[in-house]
Amino acid sequence: MEITDIAEGFRWQAEHATRAGAPITGKMVLAALAIAEAADTATGRRMAAWRGAVLEDAMPLRIAGALHFLHLTGEEPRLAPIYGGLVTDQGQIDAIVLEAARKFDTVLLPWLDGPPQTNEAGRSASVMGALLWLAQKFGPKFQLIEIGASAGINTMMARYRYDLGGTTAGPSLSSMVIAPEWRGAAPPAGAVEIVDVAGCDLAPIDLTDEAQALRLKSYIWADARERMARMDTAIAMAKRAAPDLVQMDAAEFVAQKLAEKQEAGVTRVLFHTVMWQYLPEATREAITSAMEAAGAEATPERPLAWIAVETNRATFRHELKLRYWPKNGEGGEEAVQLAEAHPHGAWVEWQG
């Protein structure tokens, strides 16, 4: 679903945020639309003249992150009552945000240069659920390859403790506990051993750098206090041991990793969470071709899998989809949808 109309795209994003339990963010997205419609700032004019798919480019979330940044830094104290839930009238919010945009035009404008980085540890619940499911077919050992890894928060998923509807995984004493509301049956219990994990991003964020970490926090929806707490935990973990993260094009990274020798008894897994929509079509096609070619060569001793946690824009939910090779050890491919999930991992509805 491509939306090029500015107002339609902003209203869709606002509804998506509100349905996901973030009404303050929804109101701020609508207020950001007022900036574009006023067009009396450089930021507003650039938004109003946006060329391309508004949602594919995540343009509403770019400016929403910029506004949240003004609040987190304390630069614009008039935003505090909005983010605190004390001002709820949309007209009042629009007026306050318009004044902030006029005052901080030069601060907001550069935030439109690139898509948001919405790294979220809660999404790893879906990935772990898929690994538990795969372990029943191919065994407990996995090599993970993450694309669009942002700051590498999910690249660190082996360090987290999971409670997925009563099925547990990960180190029991981890400071990061991922325990979403679980709907449906629990995923199969069993061992998961992540023997290697590496990630890539075109513009990776260094969690140990205070300025970069603050930028990442700015993209967190203000309503999501648990997400902010998880971010602080992830930052502390990265300071102790940084994730294995490189700056590289996703297609090149996948090709490089697929070309490496695969250990027998280890399932090689490509995974990504809410980033596929941001990739150019040529990059998507290159990754798909590379995975399908590698899948044709996969064996029961050296299996291959592809885990995707991506948005269904019709339902406002994220879908956990899995492709794996070989099918039942006989060759060929199997594709299944294992779950639907909240955009930031607050709940998972298991279908697998």
C-alpha positions as CSV (number, residue, x, y, z in Angstrom):
1,M,0.0,0.0,0.0
2,E,1.7,3.1,-1.2
3,I,0.4,6.5,0.0
4,T,1.7,9.6,-1.7
5,D,-0.9,12.1,-0.4
6,I,0.6,13.9,2.6
7,A,-2.5,14.2,4.7
8,E,-3.6,10.6,4.1
9,G,-0.2,9.3,5.1
10,F,-0.1,11.3,8.3
11,R,-3.6,10.3,9.2
12,W,-2.8,6.6,8.6
13,Q,0.3,6.9,10.8
14,A,-1.6,8.7,13.5
15,E,-4.3,6.0,13.5
16,H,-1.6,3.3,13.6
17,A,0.0,4.8,16.6
18,T,-3.3,5.3,18.4
19,R,-4.3,1.7,17.7
20,A,-1.0,0.5,19.0
21,G,-1.6,2.1,22.4
22,A,0.2,5.4,21.7
23,P,-2.4,8.2,21.6
24,I,0.0,10.9,22.5
25,T,2.2,10.0,19.5
26,G,-0.9,9.8,17.3
27,K,-1.8,13.4,18.3
28,M,1.8,14.6,17.7
29,V,1.8,13.0,14.2
30,L,-1.4,15.0,13.4
31,A,0.2,18.1,14.8
32,A,3.2,17.5,12.5
33,L,0.7,17.5,9.6
34,A,-0.2,21.0,10.7
35,I,3.4,22.0,10.1
36,A,3.2,20.8,6.5
37,E,-0.1,22.4,5.9
38,A,1.0,25.8,7.3
39,A,4.2,25.6,5.1
40,D,5.6,28.8,6.7
41,T,8.8,27.1,7.7
42,A,11.6,25.3,5.7
43,T,10.6,22.1,7.5
44,G,6.9,22.5,6.6
45,R,7.6,23.4,3.0
46,R,9.9,20.4,2.5
47,M,7.2,18.1,4.0
48,A,4.5,19.6,1.8
49,A,6.6,19.1,-1.3
50,W,7.6,15.6,-0.4
51,R,8.1,13.4,-3.4
52,G,7.6,9.7,-3.0
53,A,5.6,7.3,-0.8
54,V,4.9,9.0,2.5
55,L,4.7,5.8,4.5
56,E,7.4,3.9,2.6
57,D,9.7,6.9,3.5
58,A,8.4,7.0,7.1
59,M,8.2,10.7,6.7
60,P,5.6,11.2,9.6
61,L,7.9,9.4,12.0
62,R,10.9,11.4,10.9
63,I,9.3,14.6,12.1
64,A,7.7,13.0,15.1
65,G,11.1,11.9,16.2
66,A,12.4,15.4,15.8
67,L,9.7,16.8,18.0
68,H,10.3,14.2,20.6
69,F,14.0,15.2,20.6
70,L,13.0,18.8,21.4
71,H,11.1,17.5,24.4
72,L,13.8,15.0,25.6
73,T,16.5,17.7,25.5
74,G,14.3,20.2,27.3
75,E,14.9,22.7,24.5
76,E,11.1,23.3,24.1
77,P,9.4,23.1,27.5
78,R,6.0,23.9,26.0
79,L,5.9,20.4,24.7
80,A,6.1,18.8,28.1
81,P,2.4,19.1,29.0
82,I,1.5,17.4,25.7
83,Y,3.9,14.5,26.2
84,G,2.8,14.3,29.9
85,G,-0.8,13.8,28.7
86,L,-2.0,17.1,30.4
87,V,-2.9,18.8,27.1
88,T,-5.1,16.6,24.9
89,D,-7.1,19.0,22.7
90,Q,-5.8,18.5,19.1
91,G,-6.3,22.2,18.3
92,Q,-4.1,23.3,21.3
93,I,-1.5,20.7,20.4
94,D,-1.4,21.9,16.8
95,A,-0.8,25.5,17.9
96,I,2.0,24.6,20.3
97,V,3.7,22.4,17.8
98,L,3.4,25.0,15.1
99,E,5.1,27.6,17.3
100,A,7.8,25.1,18.2
101,A,8.4,24.4,14.5
102,R,8.8,28.1,13.8
103,K,11.2,28.6,16.7
104,F,13.3,25.4,16.0
105,D,13.0,25.2,12.2
106,T,16.8,24.7,11.7
107,V,16.8,21.9,14.3
108,L,13.9,20.0,12.9
109,L,14.8,20.2,9.2
110,P,17.7,17.8,9.2
111,W,15.6,15.1,10.8
112,L,13.8,14.7,7.4
113,D,17.1,13.6,5.8
114,G,16.8,9.9,6.7
115,P,14.3,7.3,8.0
116,P,13.8,6.7,11.7
117,Q,15.8,4.1,13.6
118,T,13.2,2.2,15.6
119,N,15.4,-0.4,17.3
120,E,13.2,-2.3,19.8
121,A,14.3,-5.3,21.9
122,G,10.6,-6.3,22.4
123,R,10.5,-7.5,18.7
124,S,13.1,-10.2,19.5
125,A,10.2,-12.1,21.3
126,S,8.9,-13.0,17.8
127,V,12.3,-13.9,16.5
128,M,13.0,-16.2,19.5
129,G,9.6,-17.8,19.0
130,A,10.5,-18.7,15.5
131,L,13.9,-20.1,16.6
132,L,12.2,-22.3,19.1
133,W,9.9,-23.5,16.4
134,L,12.8,-24.1,14.0
135,A,14.8,-26.0,16.7
136,Q,12.2,-28.7,16.6
137,K,13.1,-29.4,12.9
138,F,16.8,-28.7,12.7
139,G,18.2,-28.7,16.2
140,P,19.2,-26.0,18.7
141,K,22.2,-24.4,17.1
142,F,21.8,-21.2,15.1
143,Q,24.0,-18.7,13.2
144,L,22.1,-15.4,13.0
145,I,22.4,-12.7,10.3
146,E,20.5,-9.4,10.9
147,I,20.0,-6.7,8.3
148,G,18.8,-3.2,9.2
149,A,20.2,-3.8,12.6
150,S,20.2,-0.1,13.6
151,A,22.0,0.0,16.9
152,G,22.2,-3.8,17.2
153,I,19.7,-4.1,20.0
154,N,18.2,-7.3,18.5
155,T,21.7,-8.4,17.4
156,M,22.2,-8.8,21.1
157,M,19.1,-11.0,21.5
158,A,21.1,-14.0,22.7
159,R,21.8,-12.1,25.9
160,Y,18.1,-11.7,26.8
161,R,15.8,-13.7,28.9
162,Y,12.5,-14.7,27.4
163,D,9.2,-15.8,28.8
164,L,6.9,-16.6,25.9
165,G,3.6,-17.8,27.2
166,G,5.4,-19.9,29.8
167,T,8.1,-21.2,27.4
168,T,11.4,-19.7,28.6
169,A,14.7,-19.2,26.8
170,G,18.0,-17.3,27.3
171,P,20.2,-16.7,30.3
172,S,18.2,-16.7,33.5
173,L,20.1,-13.9,35.1
174,S,19.9,-11.4,32.2
175,S,19.1,-7.8,33.0
176,M,16.9,-7.7,29.9
177,V,13.7,-9.7,30.4
178,I,11.4,-10.0,27.3
179,A,7.9,-11.2,28.5
180,P,5.2,-9.9,26.2
181,E,1.5,-10.6,26.7
182,W,1.2,-14.0,25.0
183,R,-1.9,-15.0,23.1
184,G,-2.6,-18.4,21.9
185,A,-0.5,-21.5,22.5
186,A,3.1,-21.1,23.7
187,P,5.9,-21.9,21.2
188,P,7.5,-25.3,21.6
189,A,9.9,-25.6,24.6
190,G,13.4,-26.6,23.9
191,A,17.0,-25.4,23.7
192,V,18.2,-22.5,21.5
193,E,21.9,-22.0,21.2
194,I,23.0,-18.9,19.2
195,V,26.6,-19.8,18.2
196,D,27.2,-16.7,16.2
197,V,25.3,-13.4,15.4
198,A,26.2,-10.4,13.4
199,G,24.3,-7.4,12.0
200,C,24.6,-4.7,9.4
201,D,23.1,-1.3,8.8
202,L,23.7,1.5,6.3
203,A,24.0,4.0,9.2
204,P,24.6,2.0,12.4
205,I,24.1,3.7,15.7
206,D,26.7,3.5,18.5
207,L,24.8,2.9,21.7
208,T,27.8,3.9,23.8
209,D,27.8,7.4,22.2
210,E,25.5,9.6,24.3
211,A,24.3,11.8,21.4
212,Q,23.6,8.8,19.1
213,A,21.7,7.0,21.9
214,L,19.6,10.1,22.5
215,R,18.7,10.3,18.9
216,L,17.6,6.6,19.0
217,K,15.5,7.4,22.1
218,S,13.8,10.2,20.2
219,Y,12.2,7.7,17.9
220,I,10.6,5.8,20.7
221,W,7.0,6.7,21.0
222,A,6.5,8.9,24.0
223,D,3.7,6.7,25.4
224,A,5.9,3.7,25.6
225,R,7.6,3.9,29.0
226,E,8.5,0.2,29.0
227,R,10.3,0.7,25.7
228,M,12.4,3.5,27.1
229,A,13.3,1.3,30.1
230,R,14.4,-1.5,27.7
231,M,16.4,1.0,25.7
232,D,18.3,2.1,28.8
233,T,19.0,-1.6,29.6
234,A,20.2,-2.2,26.1
235,I,22.5,0.8,26.3
236,A,24.1,-0.5,29.5
237,M,24.5,-4.0,27.9
238,A,26.2,-2.5,24.8
239,K,28.6,-0.5,27.0
240,R,29.7,-3.8,28.6
241,A,30.0,-5.6,25.2
242,A,29.1,-4.0,21.9
243,P,27.1,-6.0,19.4
244,D,28.9,-7.3,16.3
245,L,27.7,-4.6,13.9
246,V,29.1,-3.3,10.6
247,Q,28.2,-0.5,8.2
248,M,27.2,-2.2,4.9
249,D,24.6,-2.5,2.3
250,A,22.1,-5.2,3.3
251,A,22.4,-7.2,0.0
252,E,26.2,-7.1,0.1
253,F,26.1,-8.3,3.8
254,V,23.7,-11.1,3.0
255,A,25.8,-12.3,0.1
256,Q,29.0,-12.1,2.2
257,K,27.5,-14.1,5.0
258,L,26.0,-16.7,2.7
259,A,29.4,-17.2,1.1
260,E,31.0,-18.2,4.4
261,K,31.5,-21.8,5.3
262,Q,28.5,-23.1,7.3
263,E,29.2,-25.5,10.2
264,A,27.3,-28.8,10.1
265,G,24.5,-29.0,12.6
266,V,24.0,-25.2,12.6
267,T,21.0,-23.5,11.0
268,R,21.9,-20.3,9.3
269,V,19.2,-17.7,9.8
270,L,18.6,-14.3,8.1
271,F,16.3,-12.1,10.2
272,H,15.0,-8.5,10.2
273,T,12.4,-6.6,12.1
274,V,10.4,-3.7,10.6
275,M,13.0,-2.6,8.0
276,W,12.1,-4.3,4.7
277,Q,9.8,-1.5,3.6
278,Y,12.8,1.0,3.7
279,L,14.9,-1.0,1.3
280,P,15.1,-0.1,-2.4
281,E,13.3,-2.6,-4.6
282,A,16.5,-3.7,-6.2
283,T,18.0,-4.5,-2.8
284,R,15.0,-6.6,-1.8
285,E,15.2,-8.5,-5.1
286,A,18.9,-9.1,-4.6
287,I,18.5,-10.5,-1.1
288,T,15.5,-12.7,-2.2
289,S,17.4,-14.1,-5.1
290,A,20.5,-14.8,-2.9
291,M,18.4,-16.5,-0.2
292,E,16.5,-18.6,-2.7
293,A,19.7,-19.7,-4.5
294,A,21.3,-20.6,-1.1
295,G,18.1,-22.4,-0.1
296,A,18.3,-24.6,-3.1
297,E,21.7,-25.8,-1.9
298,A,20.6,-26.3,1.8
299,T,20.7,-29.7,3.4
300,P,19.3,-31.2,6.6
301,E,22.9,-30.8,8.0
302,R,23.2,-27.2,6.9
303,P,19.7,-25.7,6.8
304,L,18.8,-22.1,5.9
305,A,15.9,-20.0,7.3
306,W,14.6,-16.5,6.8
307,I,12.6,-14.8,9.7
308,A,10.8,-11.6,8.9
309,V,8.8,-9.5,11.4
310,E,7.2,-6.8,9.2
311,T,4.1,-4.6,9.1
312,N,0.8,-5.5,7.5
313,R,-0.5,-2.1,6.8
314,A,-4.1,-3.3,6.3
315,T,-4.3,-4.8,9.9
316,F,-1.9,-2.5,11.7
317,R,-0.2,-5.6,13.0
318,H,3.2,-7.1,12.5
319,E,3.4,-10.5,11.0
320,L,6.1,-13.1,11.9
321,K,6.8,-15.0,8.7
322,L,9.3,-17.8,8.2
323,R,10.8,-19.4,5.1
324,Y,13.1,-22.4,5.5
325,W,15.0,-24.9,3.4
326,P,15.0,-27.8,3.0
327,K,11.3,-28.7,3.5
328,N,11.0,-31.6,5.9
329,G,14.5,-32.6,5.0
330,E,13.4,-33.5,1.5
331,G,14.4,-30.5,-0.5
332,G,12.3,-27.5,-1.5
333,E,11.0,-24.7,0.6
334,E,8.3,-24.2,3.3
335,A,6.8,-20.9,4.1
336,V,4.6,-20.3,7.2
337,Q,3.2,-17.4,9.2
338,L,3.8,-18.2,12.9
339,A,2.4,-15.1,14.7
340,E,1.0,-11.6,14.6
341,A,2.5,-9.1,17.0
342,H,2.2,-5.6,18.4
343,P,4.5,-3.2,16.6
344,H,6.8,-2.9,19.5
345,G,6.4,-6.4,21.0
346,A,3.8,-5.6,23.8
347,W,1.9,-8.8,22.8
348,V,2.4,-11.7,20.5
349,E,-0.5,-13.8,19.1
350,W,1.0,-17.2,18.3
351,Q,-0.4,-19.1,15.3
352,G,2.3,-21.6,14.7
